[in-house]
């Protein structure tokens, strides 16, 4: 996206700059929070359970069955809100994807190259190996930006 320069408008002595701006992204459909029940500790569940007054609900005979079930649902949802979560990436149809939609094999190769340079720098720290690692990191970051931009244009 190279900006263009135009001649001044009217009697102005200011040059006009023409550019394209991306004002919004459509990433909302990509990520979703899911409950990670396997990471929910027993102690956390006990804390939530102790906060719920089960006795008052069960001994209240004035309620009908429908209100009792809705109250049980509300109390069980307390467990859900206290549970740990993780982020899942989804495509437009709602299927889980393992990677970002703009990722490609060239990006994987660039990441591997970047990792090799950083590993080399950790093993042999020098100004030259640091510069190589920084250049590889810059190339990788630029490639991510380019791939995202291409994806957003689709």
C-alpha positions, 0 to 999 in steps of 0.5 A: 500500500504505497501512498500516492502524491497528487498536485495541490488542490485549487490555489493551495501550496500543499501536496495531496497524499492518496492512501488506502486505510483499513478501518476495520478487521473481521477477526471476531469470527476467528476466536472464541472462549471455551471452558477448559473443564480439565484444568478446573481444580477440585479446590475451585469447584469446592469454593464455588459449591460452598458459596451456593446455599443448596438447603434453602433452595431444596427446602422451599416447598412454595416453588413449582418444579419449573422455578426449581429447575431454573434455580438449579440451572442458575446455580450450576452456571456459577460453576461455569463462570468460575471455570478456567477458559482457553481461546479457540480459533474458528473459521466462518463455518464454526469449525475449529482451526489449528492455525491463523487463516493467514498462516502459510508454509512460507511463514512456517519456514520464516519462523524456523529460520528465525528460531535457528538464528535466535538459537545460534545467538543464545549459544554464541552471543555476539553482535553479528549473531544478534544482528542476524537474529534481529534481521530474521525476526524483522523478516518474519514480522514483515511476512506476518503483516503481509500475509494478514493484509492479503487475507484481509483483502480477500 
